[in-house]
Amino acid sequence: MHLEIVTPDTTLFSGDNVELVQLPGIDGSFEVLDHHAPMISVLKRGSVKVMIKGKTPVFFEINGGVIEVLQNKVLILAE
């Protein structure tokens, strides 16, 4: 799937071949996998774990935000 993590100042990550994104939801941690159903959710402060095929996990710290999953594309608008 394609993933973008965007802040008001910059793009933290933009890439394809993402297998899994683990996120800090306001009601607890959750994961988005390839071909996930469409959704929108609020995020709290925490770590975003990104697993790319054939590579070690990458982590990004956010102060909250919103995630949108639609048509195998994940957009995270982070603070």
PDB file with SEQRES, HELIX, SHEET and CRYST1 records, atoms N, CA, C and O in Angstrom:
SEQRES   1 A   79  MET HIS LEU GLU ILE VAL THR PRO ASP THR THR LEU PHE          
SEQRES   2 A   79  SER GLY ASP ASN VAL GLU LEU VAL GLN LEU PRO GLY ILE          
SEQRES   3 A   79  ASP GLY SER PHE GLU VAL LEU ASP HIS HIS ALA PRO MET          
SEQRES   4 A   79  ILE SER VAL LEU LYS ARG GLY SER VAL LYS VAL MET ILE          
SEQRES   5 A   79  LYS GLY LYS THR PRO VAL PHE PHE GLU ILE ASN GLY GLY          
SEQRES   6 A   79  VAL ILE GLU VAL LEU GLN ASN LYS VAL LEU ILE LEU ALA          
SEQRES   7 A   79  GLU                                                          
SHEET    1 AA1 7 THR A  11  GLY A  15  0                                        
SHEET    2 AA1 7 HIS A   2  VAL A   6 -1                                        
SHEET    3 AA1 7 LYS A  73  ALA A  78  1                                        
SHEET    4 AA1 7 VAL A  58  LEU A  70 -1                                        
SHEET    5 AA1 7 MET A  39  ILE A  52 -1                                        
SHEET    6 AA1 7 VAL A  18  GLY A  25 -1                                        
SHEET    7 AA1 7 GLY A  28  LEU A  33 -1                                        
CRYST1    1.000    1.000    1.000  90.00  90.00  90.00 P 1           1          
ATOM      1  N   MET A   1       0.842  -1.182   0.000  1.00  0.00           N  
ATOM      2  CA  MET A   1       0.000   0.000   0.000  1.00  0.00           C  
ATOM      3  C   MET A   1       0.883   1.240   0.000  1.00  0.00           C  
ATOM      4  O   MET A   1       2.074   1.163   0.302  1.00  0.00           O  
ATOM      5  N   HIS A   2       0.306   2.355  -0.332  1.00  0.00           N  
ATOM      6  CA  HIS A   2       1.021   3.629  -0.350  1.00  0.00           C  
ATOM      7  C   HIS A   2       0.747   4.364   0.960  1.00  0.00           C  
ATOM      8  O   HIS A   2      -0.388   4.398   1.435  1.00  0.00           O  
ATOM      9  N   LEU A   3       1.798   4.954   1.539  1.00  0.00           N  
ATOM     10  CA  LEU A   3       1.673   5.667   2.798  1.00  0.00           C  
ATOM     11  C   LEU A   3       2.296   7.044   2.691  1.00  0.00           C  
ATOM     12  O   LEU A   3       3.383   7.210   2.137  1.00  0.00           O  
ATOM     13  N   GLU A   4       1.586   8.040   3.234  1.00  0.00           N  
ATOM     14  CA  GLU A   4       2.129   9.387   3.381  1.00  0.00           C  
ATOM     15  C   GLU A   4       1.903   9.845   4.809  1.00  0.00           C  
ATOM     16  O   GLU A   4       0.798   9.732   5.339  1.00  0.00           O  
ATOM     17  N   ILE A   5       2.964  10.368   5.436  1.00  0.00           N  
ATOM     18  CA  ILE A   5       2.866  10.977   6.758  1.00  0.00           C  
ATOM     19  C   ILE A   5       3.264  12.434   6.586  1.00  0.00           C  
ATOM     20  O   ILE A   5       4.413  12.742   6.267  1.00  0.00           O  
ATOM     21  N   VAL A   6       2.304  13.327   6.799  1.00  0.00           N  
ATOM     22  CA  VAL A   6       2.485  14.749   6.515  1.00  0.00           C  
ATOM     23  C   VAL A   6       2.264  15.566   7.787  1.00  0.00           C  
ATOM     24  O   VAL A   6       1.321  15.312   8.537  1.00  0.00           O  
ATOM     25  N   THR A   7       3.143  16.554   8.027  1.00  0.00           N  
ATOM     26  CA  THR A   7       2.958  17.522   9.106  1.00  0.00           C  
ATOM     27  C   THR A   7       2.719  18.881   8.469  1.00  0.00           C  
ATOM     28  O   THR A   7       2.862  19.012   7.253  1.00  0.00           O  
ATOM     29  N   PRO A   8       2.359  19.896   9.245  1.00  0.00           N  
ATOM     30  CA  PRO A   8       2.173  21.226   8.653  1.00  0.00           C  
ATOM     31  C   PRO A   8       3.443  21.775   7.994  1.00  0.00           C  
ATOM     32  O   PRO A   8       3.366  22.619   7.101  1.00  0.00           O  
ATOM     33  N   ASP A   9       4.608  21.293   8.435  1.00  0.00           N  
ATOM     34  CA  ASP A   9       5.874  21.818   7.928  1.00  0.00           C  
ATOM     35  C   ASP A   9       6.519  20.983   6.833  1.00  0.00           C  
ATOM     36  O   ASP A   9       7.207  21.527   5.968  1.00  0.00           O  
ATOM     37  N   THR A  10       6.308  19.663   6.855  1.00  0.00           N  
ATOM     38  CA  THR A  10       7.054  18.793   5.947  1.00  0.00           C  
ATOM     39  C   THR A  10       6.356  17.456   5.752  1.00  0.00           C  
ATOM     40  O   THR A  10       5.385  17.140   6.438  1.00  0.00           O  
ATOM     41  N   THR A  11       6.863  16.684   4.812  1.00  0.00           N  
ATOM     42  CA  THR A  11       6.432  15.309   4.614  1.00  0.00           C  
ATOM     43  C   THR A  11       7.456  14.410   5.294  1.00  0.00           C  
ATOM     44  O   THR A  11       8.619  14.374   4.893  1.00  0.00           O  
ATOM     45  N   LEU A  12       7.023  13.678   6.330  1.00  0.00           N  
ATOM     46  CA  LEU A  12       7.934  12.796   7.059  1.00  0.00           C  
ATOM     47  C   LEU A  12       8.227  11.518   6.287  1.00  0.00           C  
ATOM     48  O   LEU A  12       9.340  10.995   6.330  1.00  0.00           O  
ATOM     49  N   PHE A  13       7.204  11.015   5.573  1.00  0.00           N  
ATOM     50  CA  PHE A  13       7.372   9.769   4.835  1.00  0.00           C  
ATOM     51  C   PHE A  13       6.406   9.739   3.672  1.00  0.00           C  
ATOM     52  O   PHE A  13       5.254  10.157   3.794  1.00  0.00           O  
ATOM     53  N   SER A  14       6.882   9.242   2.539  1.00  0.00           N  
ATOM     54  CA  SER A  14       6.026   8.998   1.383  1.00  0.00           C  
ATOM     55  C   SER A  14       6.616   7.814   0.633  1.00  0.00           C  
ATOM     56  O   SER A  14       7.745   7.882   0.146  1.00  0.00           O  
ATOM     57  N   GLY A  15       5.850   6.726   0.541  1.00  0.00           N  
ATOM     58  CA  GLY A  15       6.390   5.565  -0.148  1.00  0.00           C  
ATOM     59  C   GLY A  15       5.379   4.465  -0.349  1.00  0.00           C  
ATOM     60  O   GLY A  15       4.288   4.468   0.222  1.00  0.00           O  
ATOM     61  N   ASP A  16       5.785   3.510  -1.196  1.00  0.00           N  
ATOM     62  CA  ASP A  16       4.969   2.353  -1.527  1.00  0.00           C  
ATOM     63  C   ASP A  16       5.546   1.110  -0.844  1.00  0.00           C  
ATOM     64  O   ASP A  16       6.508   1.205  -0.082  1.00  0.00           O  
ATOM     65  N   ASN A  17       4.962  -0.037  -1.117  1.00  0.00           N  
ATOM     66  CA  ASN A  17       5.406  -1.324  -0.581  1.00  0.00           C  
ATOM     67  C   ASN A  17       5.334  -1.400   0.939  1.00  0.00           C  
ATOM     68  O   ASN A  17       6.099  -2.137   1.560  1.00  0.00           O  
ATOM     69  N   VAL A  18       4.423  -0.645   1.539  1.00  0.00           N  
ATOM     70  CA  VAL A  18       4.234  -0.689   2.986  1.00  0.00           C  
ATOM     71  C   VAL A  18       3.322  -1.867   3.305  1.00  0.00           C  
ATOM     72  O   VAL A  18       2.242  -1.999   2.731  1.00  0.00           O  
ATOM     73  N   GLU A  19       3.766  -2.727   4.229  1.00  0.00           N  
ATOM     74  CA  GLU A  19       2.978  -3.902   4.619  1.00  0.00           C  
ATOM     75  C   GLU A  19       2.067  -3.630   5.801  1.00  0.00           C  
ATOM     76  O   GLU A  19       0.966  -4.175   5.882  1.00  0.00           O  
ATOM     77  N   LEU A  20       2.534  -2.765   6.740  1.00  0.00           N  
ATOM     78  CA  LEU A  20       1.811  -2.561   7.978  1.00  0.00           C  
ATOM     79  C   LEU A  20       2.140  -1.185   8.540  1.00  0.00           C  
ATOM     80  O   LEU A  20       3.277  -0.719   8.457  1.00  0.00           O  
ATOM     81  N   VAL A  21       1.123  -0.542   9.116  1.00  0.00           N  
ATOM     82  CA  VAL A  21       1.315   0.705   9.856  1.00  0.00           C  
ATOM     83  C   VAL A  21       0.649   0.515  11.213  1.00  0.00           C  
ATOM     84  O   VAL A  21      -0.543   0.217  11.282  1.00  0.00           O  
ATOM     85  N   GLN A  22       1.407   0.685  12.286  1.00  0.00           N  
ATOM     86  CA  GLN A  22       0.874   0.586  13.640  1.00  0.00           C  
ATOM     87  C   GLN A  22       0.770   1.996  14.199  1.00  0.00           C  
ATOM     88  O   GLN A  22       1.729   2.767  14.150  1.00  0.00           O  
ATOM     89  N   LEU A  23      -0.414   2.332  14.737  1.00  0.00           N  
ATOM     90  CA  LEU A  23      -0.720   3.712  15.103  1.00  0.00           C  
ATOM     91  C   LEU A  23      -1.247   3.838  16.527  1.00  0.00           C  
ATOM     92  O   LEU A  23      -1.855   2.908  17.057  1.00  0.00           O  
ATOM     93  N   PRO A  24      -1.007   5.017  17.155  1.00  0.00           N  
ATOM     94  CA  PRO A  24      -1.536   5.271  18.503  1.00  0.00           C  
ATOM     95  C   PRO A  24      -2.930   5.907  18.435  1.00  0.00           C  
ATOM     96  O   PRO A  24      -3.052   7.131  18.396  1.00  0.00           O  
ATOM     97  N   GLY A  25      -3.958   5.095  18.422  1.00  0.00           N  
ATOM     98  CA  GLY A  25      -5.324   5.613  18.392  1.00  0.00           C  
ATOM     99  C   GLY A  25      -5.741   6.134  19.753  1.00  0.00           C  
ATOM    100  O   GLY A  25      -5.134   5.784  20.765  1.00  0.00           O  
ATOM    101  N   ILE A  26      -6.765   6.963  19.791  1.00  0.00           N  
ATOM    102  CA  ILE A  26      -7.205   7.525  21.076  1.00  0.00           C  
ATOM    103  C   ILE A  26      -7.791   6.461  22.004  1.00  0.00           C  
ATOM    104  O   ILE A  26      -7.821   6.652  23.220  1.00  0.00           O  
ATOM    105  N   ASP A  27      -8.256   5.346  21.443  1.00  0.00           N  
ATOM    106  CA  ASP A  27      -8.787   4.247  22.257  1.00  0.00           C  
ATOM    107  C   ASP A  27      -7.808   3.078  22.351  1.00  0.00           C  
ATOM    108  O   ASP A  27      -8.175   2.004  22.827  1.00  0.00           O  
ATOM    109  N   GLY A  28      -6.571   3.275  21.903  1.00  0.00           N  
ATOM    110  CA  GLY A  28      -5.558   2.221  21.945  1.00  0.00           C  
ATOM    111  C   GLY A  28      -4.874   2.062  20.603  1.00  0.00           C  
ATOM    112  O   GLY A  28      -5.310   2.605  19.588  1.00  0.00           O  
ATOM    113  N   SER A  29      -3.810   1.316  20.625  1.00  0.00           N  
ATOM    114  CA  SER A  29      -3.015   1.080  19.414  1.00  0.00           C  
ATOM    115  C   SER A  29      -3.803   0.217  18.423  1.00  0.00           C  
ATOM    116  O   SER A  29      -4.549  -0.678  18.821  1.00  0.00           O  
ATOM    117  N   PHE A  30      -3.626   0.498  17.125  1.00  0.00           N  
ATOM    118  CA  PHE A  30      -4.245  -0.328  16.097  1.00  0.00           C  
ATOM    119  C   PHE A  30      -3.333  -0.380  14.878  1.00  0.00           C  
ATOM    120  O   PHE A  30      -2.406   0.418  14.743  1.00  0.00           O  
ATOM    121  N   GLU A  31      -3.613  -1.339  13.988  1.00  0.00           N  
ATOM    122  CA  GLU A  31      -2.789  -1.544  12.801  1.00  0.00           C  
ATOM    123  C   GLU A  31      -3.629  -1.452  11.539  1.00  0.00           C  
ATOM    124  O   GLU A  31      -4.817  -1.776  11.524  1.00  0.00           O  
ATOM    125  N   VAL A  32      -2.967  -0.998  10.481  1.00  0.00           N  
ATOM    126  CA  VAL A  32      -3.565  -0.971   9.151  1.00  0.00           C  
ATOM    127  C   VAL A  32      -2.699  -1.860   8.273  1.00  0.00           C  
ATOM    128  O   VAL A  32      -1.490  -1.657   8.172  1.00  0.00           O  
ATOM    129  N   LEU A  33      -3.322  -2.846   7.641  1.00  0.00           N  
ATOM    130  CA  LEU A  33      -2.626  -3.767   6.752  1.00  0.00           C  
ATOM    131  C   LEU A  33      -3.001  -3.482   5.300  1.00  0.00           C  
ATOM    132  O   LEU A  33      -3.917  -2.708   5.021  1.00  0.00           O  
ATOM    133  N   ASP A  34      -2.279  -4.118   4.385  1.00  0.00           N  
ATOM    134  CA  ASP A  34      -2.537  -3.988   2.955  1.00  0.00           C  
ATOM    135  C   ASP A  34      -4.008  -4.280   2.649  1.00  0.00           C  
ATOM    136  O   ASP A  34      -4.566  -5.247   3.166  1.00  0.00           O  
ATOM    137  N   HIS A  35      -4.633  -3.456   1.820  1.00  0.00           N  
ATOM    138  CA  HIS A  35      -6.036  -3.584   1.400  1.00  0.00           C  
ATOM    139  C   HIS A  35      -7.017  -3.478   2.560  1.00  0.00           C  
ATOM    140  O   HIS A  35      -8.039  -4.164   2.573  1.00  0.00           O  
ATOM    141  N   HIS A  36      -6.715  -2.630   3.526  1.00  0.00           N  
ATOM    142  CA  HIS A  36      -7.590  -2.397   4.681  1.00  0.00           C  
ATOM    143  C   HIS A  36      -8.876  -1.709   4.225  1.00  0.00           C  
ATOM    144  O   HIS A  36      -8.879  -0.984   3.230  1.00  0.00           O  
ATOM    145  N   ALA A  37      -9.940  -1.934   4.936  1.00  0.00           N  
ATOM    146  CA  ALA A  37     -11.219  -1.274   4.640  1.00  0.00           C  
ATOM    147  C   ALA A  37     -11.078   0.241   4.835  1.00  0.00           C  
ATOM    148  O   ALA A  37     -10.269   0.680   5.651  1.00  0.00           O  
ATOM    149  N   PRO A  38     -11.850   1.039   4.101  1.00  0.00           N  
ATOM    150  CA  PRO A  38     -11.792   2.497   4.265  1.00  0.00           C  
ATOM    151  C   PRO A  38     -12.125   2.904   5.700  1.00  0.00           C  
ATOM    152  O   PRO A  38     -13.012   2.327   6.329  1.00  0.00           O  
ATOM    153  N   MET A  39     -11.402   3.906   6.208  1.00  0.00           N  
ATOM    154  CA  MET A  39     -11.654   4.386   7.563  1.00  0.00           C  
ATOM    155  C   MET A  39     -11.025   5.751   7.771  1.00  0.00           C  
ATOM    156  O   MET A  39     -10.125   6.161   7.037  1.00  0.00           O  
ATOM    157  N   ILE A  40     -11.518   6.445   8.786  1.00  0.00           N  
ATOM    158  CA  ILE A  40     -10.934   7.695   9.275  1.00  0.00           C  
ATOM    159  C   ILE A  40     -10.899   7.569  10.792  1.00  0.00           C  
ATOM    160  O   ILE A  40     -11.865   7.118  11.407  1.00  0.00           O  
ATOM    161  N   SER A  41      -9.760   7.976  11.401  1.00  0.00           N  
ATOM    162  CA  SER A  41      -9.640   7.861  12.847  1.00  0.00           C  
ATOM    163  C   SER A  41      -8.759   8.986  13.389  1.00  0.00           C  
ATOM    164  O   SER A  41      -7.941   9.561  12.670  1.00  0.00           O  
ATOM    165  N   VAL A  42      -8.946   9.282  14.671  1.00  0.00           N  
ATOM    166  CA  VAL A  42      -8.144  10.293  15.365  1.00  0.00           C  
ATOM    167  C   VAL A  42      -6.975   9.597  16.049  1.00  0.00           C  
ATOM    168  O   VAL A  42      -7.122   8.499  16.585  1.00  0.00           O  
ATOM    169  N   LEU A  43      -5.821  10.239  16.026  1.00  0.00           N  
ATOM    170  CA  LEU A  43      -4.612   9.689  16.634  1.00  0.00           C  
ATOM    171  C   LEU A  43      -4.178  10.535  17.822  1.00  0.00           C  
ATOM    172  O   LEU A  43      -4.408  11.744  17.851  1.00  0.00           O  
ATOM    173  N   LYS A  44      -3.552   9.892  18.800  1.00  0.00           N  
ATOM    174  CA  LYS A  44      -2.999  10.625  19.937  1.00  0.00           C  
ATOM    175  C   LYS A  44      -1.472  10.625  19.825  1.00  0.00           C  
ATOM    176  O   LYS A  44      -0.902  10.046  18.900  1.00  0.00           O  
ATOM    177  N   ARG A  45      -0.836  11.278  20.774  1.00  0.00           N  
ATOM    178  CA  ARG A  45       0.623  11.334  20.808  1.00  0.00           C  
ATOM    179  C   ARG A  45       1.190   9.921  20.962  1.00  0.00           C  
ATOM    180  O   ARG A  45       0.696   9.122  21.758  1.00  0.00           O  
ATOM    181  N   GLY A  46       2.235   9.631  20.185  1.00  0.00           N  
ATOM    182  CA  GLY A  46       2.859   8.316  20.282  1.00  0.00           C  
ATOM    183  C   GLY A  46       3.723   8.025  19.074  1.00  0.00           C  
ATOM    184  O   GLY A  46       4.102   8.920  18.318  1.00  0.00           O  
ATOM    185  N   SER A  47       4.023   6.755  18.916  1.00  0.00           N  
ATOM    186  CA  SER A  47       4.926   6.301  17.863  1.00  0.00           C  
ATOM    187  C   SER A  47       4.139   5.621  16.738  1.00  0.00           C  
ATOM    188  O   SER A  47       3.231   4.828  16.988  1.00  0.00           O  
ATOM    189  N   VAL A  48       4.504   5.947  15.499  1.00  0.00           N  
ATOM    190  CA  VAL A  48       3.942   5.293  14.322  1.00  0.00           C  
ATOM    191  C   VAL A  48       5.000   4.342  13.793  1.00  0.00           C  
ATOM    192  O   VAL A  48       6.113   4.755  13.467  1.00  0.00           O  
ATOM    193  N   LYS A  49       4.646   3.061  13.709  1.00  0.00           N  
ATOM    194  CA  LYS A  49       5.570   2.032  13.213  1.00  0.00           C  
ATOM    195  C   LYS A  49       5.205   1.716  11.775  1.00  0.00           C  
ATOM    196  O   LYS A  49       4.052   1.407  11.476  1.00  0.00           O  
ATOM    197  N   VAL A  50       6.187   1.792  10.880  1.00  0.00           N  
ATOM    198  CA  VAL A  50       5.974   1.518   9.457  1.00  0.00           C  
ATOM    199  C   VAL A  50       6.842   0.330   9.059  1.00  0.00           C  
ATOM    200  O   VAL A  50       8.062   0.356   9.223  1.00  0.00           O  
ATOM    201  N   MET A  51       6.197  -0.715   8.531  1.00  0.00           N  
ATOM    202  CA  MET A  51       6.929  -1.885   8.042  1.00  0.00           C  
ATOM    203  C   MET A  51       6.857  -1.904   6.522  1.00  0.00           C  
ATOM    204  O   MET A  51       5.780  -1.990   5.931  1.00  0.00           O  
ATOM    205  N   ILE A  52       8.032  -1.821   5.904  1.00  0.00           N  
ATOM    206  CA  ILE A  52       8.159  -1.842   4.447  1.00  0.00           C  
ATOM    207  C   ILE A  52       8.701  -3.211   4.047  1.00  0.00           C  
ATOM    208  O   ILE A  52       9.581  -3.748   4.720  1.00  0.00           O  
ATOM    209  N   LYS A  53       8.186  -3.778   2.964  1.00  0.00           N  
ATOM    210  CA  LYS A  53       8.592  -5.114   2.520  1.00  0.00           C  
ATOM    211  C   LYS A  53      10.109  -5.209   2.398  1.00  0.00           C  
ATOM    212  O   LYS A  53      10.742  -4.415   1.702  1.00  0.00           O  
ATOM    213  N   GLY A  54      10.682  -6.202   3.091  1.00  0.00           N  
ATOM    214  CA  GLY A  54      12.110  -6.473   2.985  1.00  0.00           C  
ATOM    215  C   GLY A  54      13.016  -5.534   3.759  1.00  0.00           C  
ATOM    216  O   GLY A  54      14.235  -5.608   3.603  1.00  0.00           O  
ATOM    217  N   LYS A  55      12.468  -4.651   4.589  1.00  0.00           N  
ATOM    218  CA  LYS A  55      13.284  -3.692   5.333  1.00  0.00           C  
ATOM    219  C   LYS A  55      12.939  -3.745   6.819  1.00  0.00           C  
ATOM    220  O   LYS A  55      11.908  -4.297   7.205  1.00  0.00           O  
ATOM    221  N   THR A  56      13.809  -3.168   7.651  1.00  0.00           N  
ATOM    222  CA  THR A  56      13.535  -3.105   9.079  1.00  0.00           C  
ATOM    223  C   THR A  56      12.491  -2.026   9.340  1.00  0.00           C  
ATOM    224  O   THR A  56      12.364  -1.088   8.553  1.00  0.00           O  
ATOM    225  N   PRO A  57      11.739  -2.148  10.438  1.00  0.00           N  
ATOM    226  CA  PRO A  57      10.701  -1.157  10.746  1.00  0.00           C  
ATOM    227  C   PRO A  57      11.281   0.254  10.932  1.00  0.00           C  
ATOM    228  O   PRO A  57      12.411   0.423  11.389  1.00  0.00           O  
ATOM    229  N   VAL A  58      10.487   1.242  10.570  1.00  0.00           N  
ATOM    230  CA  VAL A  58      10.834   2.656  10.738  1.00  0.00           C  
ATOM    231  C   VAL A  58       9.813   3.256  11.695  1.00  0.00           C  
ATOM    232  O   VAL A  58       8.624   2.950  11.605  1.00  0.00           O  
ATOM    233  N   PHE A  59      10.271   4.115  12.618  1.00  0.00           N  
ATOM    234  CA  PHE A  59       9.379   4.712  13.611  1.00  0.00           C  
ATOM    235  C   PHE A  59       9.360   6.229  13.475  1.00  0.00           C  
ATOM    236  O   PHE A  59      10.391   6.849  13.216  1.00  0.00           O  
ATOM    237  N   PHE A  60       8.173   6.826  13.652  1.00  0.00           N  
ATOM    238  CA  PHE A  60       8.003   8.270  13.629  1.00  0.00           C  
ATOM    239  C   PHE A  60       7.213   8.673  14.868  1.00  0.00           C  
ATOM    240  O   PHE A  60       6.201   8.048  15.184  1.00  0.00           O  
ATOM    241  N   GLU A  61       7.655   9.694  15.563  1.00  0.00           N  
ATOM    242  CA  GLU A  61       6.945  10.203  16.736  1.00  0.00           C  
ATOM    243  C   GLU A  61       5.994  11.320  16.295  1.00  0.00           C  
ATOM    244  O   GLU A  61       6.391  12.235  15.573  1.00  0.00           O  
ATOM    245  N   ILE A  62       4.740  11.233  16.736  1.00  0.00           N  
ATOM    246  CA  ILE A  62       3.755  12.260  16.406  1.00  0.00           C  
ATOM    247  C   ILE A  62       3.115  12.777  17.689  1.00  0.00           C  
ATOM    248  O   ILE A  62       3.145  12.106  18.721  1.00  0.00           O  
ATOM    249  N   ASN A  63       2.543  13.961  17.620  1.00  0.00           N  
ATOM    250  CA  ASN A  63       1.847  14.565  18.759  1.00  0.00           C  
ATOM    251  C   ASN A  63       0.336  14.497  18.600  1.00  0.00           C  
ATOM    252  O   ASN A  63      -0.395  15.232  19.264  1.00  0.00           O  
ATOM    253  N   GLY A  64      -0.131  13.625  17.732  1.00  0.00           N  
ATOM    254  CA  GLY A  64      -1.553  13.488  17.449  1.00  0.00           C  
ATOM    255  C   GLY A  64      -1.810  13.724  15.977  1.00  0.00           C  
ATOM    256  O   GLY A  64      -0.902  14.076  15.224  1.00  0.00           O  
ATOM    257  N   GLY A  65      -3.057  13.528  15.574  1.00  0.00           N  
ATOM    258  CA  GLY A  65      -3.400  13.764  14.179  1.00  0.00           C  
ATOM    259  C   GLY A  65      -4.615  12.977  13.750  1.00  0.00           C  
ATOM    260  O   GLY A  65      -5.451  12.586  14.565  1.00  0.00           O  
ATOM    261  N   VAL A  66      -4.695  12.749  12.433  1.00  0.00           N  
ATOM    262  CA  VAL A  66      -5.823  12.051  11.813  1.00  0.00           C  
ATOM    263  C   VAL A  66      -5.274  11.103  10.759  1.00  0.00           C  
ATOM    264  O   VAL A  66      -4.291  11.416  10.087  1.00  0.00           O  
ATOM    265  N   ILE A  67      -5.911   9.937  10.613  1.00  0.00           N  
ATOM    266  CA  ILE A  67      -5.546   8.991   9.565  1.00  0.00           C  
ATOM    267  C   ILE A  67      -6.747   8.757   8.660  1.00  0.00           C  
ATOM    268  O   ILE A  67      -7.886   8.672   9.119  1.00  0.00           O  
ATOM    269  N   GLU A  68      -6.468   8.654   7.357  1.00  0.00           N  
ATOM    270  CA  GLU A  68      -7.489   8.279   6.374  1.00  0.00           C  
ATOM    271  C   GLU A  68      -6.954   7.099   5.583  1.00  0.00           C  
ATOM    272  O   GLU A  68      -5.828   7.134   5.086  1.00  0.00           O  
ATOM    273  N   VAL A  69      -7.768   6.048   5.467  1.00  0.00           N  
ATOM    274  CA  VAL A  69      -7.430   4.883   4.658  1.00  0.00           C  
ATOM    275  C   VAL A  69      -8.479   4.778   3.567  1.00  0.00           C  
ATOM    276  O   VAL A  69      -9.673   4.687   3.851  1.00  0.00           O  
ATOM    277  N   LEU A  70      -8.029   4.792   2.310  1.00  0.00           N  
ATOM    278  CA  LEU A  70      -8.962   4.736   1.184  1.00  0.00           C  
ATOM    279  C   LEU A  70      -8.243   4.188  -0.040  1.00  0.00           C  
ATOM    280  O   LEU A  70      -7.198   4.711  -0.428  1.00  0.00           O  
ATOM    281  N   GLN A  71      -8.785   3.149  -0.648  1.00  0.00           N  
ATOM    282  CA  GLN A  71      -8.272   2.547  -1.880  1.00  0.00           C  
ATOM    283  C   GLN A  71      -6.787   2.199  -1.776  1.00  0.00           C  
ATOM    284  O   GLN A  71      -5.999   2.545  -2.656  1.00  0.00           O  
ATOM    285  N   ASN A  72      -6.418   1.517  -0.706  1.00  0.00           N  
ATOM    286  CA  ASN A  72      -5.060   1.042  -0.446  1.00  0.00           C  
ATOM    287  C   ASN A  72      -4.038   2.180  -0.333  1.00  0.00           C  
ATOM    288  O   ASN A  72      -2.848   1.987  -0.582  1.00  0.00           O  
ATOM    289  N   LYS A  73      -4.521   3.364   0.046  1.00  0.00           N  
ATOM    290  CA  LYS A  73      -3.656   4.510   0.313  1.00  0.00           C  
ATOM    291  C   LYS A  73      -3.939   4.979   1.727  1.00  0.00           C  
ATOM    292  O   LYS A  73      -5.095   5.098   2.132  1.00  0.00           O  
ATOM    293  N   VAL A  74      -2.866   5.248   2.484  1.00  0.00           N  
ATOM    294  CA  VAL A  74      -2.982   5.693   3.865  1.00  0.00           C  
ATOM    295  C   VAL A  74      -2.382   7.093   3.949  1.00  0.00           C  
ATOM    296  O   VAL A  74      -1.234   7.312   3.561  1.00  0.00           O  
ATOM    297  N   LEU A  75      -3.168   8.033   4.457  1.00  0.00           N  
ATOM    298  CA  LEU A  75      -2.709   9.397   4.648  1.00  0.00           C  
ATOM    299  C   LEU A  75      -2.797   9.725   6.125  1.00  0.00           C  
ATOM    300  O   LEU A  75      -3.865   9.629   6.731  1.00  0.00           O  
ATOM    301  N   ILE A  76      -1.660  10.114   6.705  1.00  0.00           N  
ATOM    302  CA  ILE A  76      -1.620  10.518   8.112  1.00  0.00           C  
ATOM    303  C   ILE A  76      -1.295  12.000   8.150  1.00  0.00           C  
ATOM    304  O   ILE A  76      -0.229  12.424   7.704  1.00  0.00           O  
ATOM    305  N   LEU A  77      -2.221  12.785   8.688  1.00  0.00           N  
ATOM    306  CA  LEU A  77      -1.992  14.217   8.903  1.00  0.00           C  
ATOM    307  C   LEU A  77      -1.623  14.352  10.371  1.00  0.00           C  
ATOM    308  O   LEU A  77      -2.478  14.239  11.249  1.00  0.00           O  
ATOM    309  N   ALA A  78      -0.344  14.593  10.630  1.00  0.00           N  
ATOM    310  CA  ALA A  78       0.181  14.559  11.986  1.00  0.00           C  
ATOM    311  C   ALA A  78       0.593  15.934  12.473  1.00  0.00           C  
ATOM    312  O   ALA A  78       0.907  16.824  11.683  1.00  0.00           O  
ATOM    313  N   GLU A  79       0.586  16.092  13.805  1.00  0.00           N  
ATOM    314  CA  GLU A  79       1.065  17.316  14.431  1.00  0.00           C  
ATOM    315  C   GLU A  79       2.506  17.120  14.848  1.00  0.00           C  
ATOM    316  O   GLU A  79       3.117  18.034  15.402  1.00  0.00           O  
TER     317      GLU A  79                                                      
END                                                                             
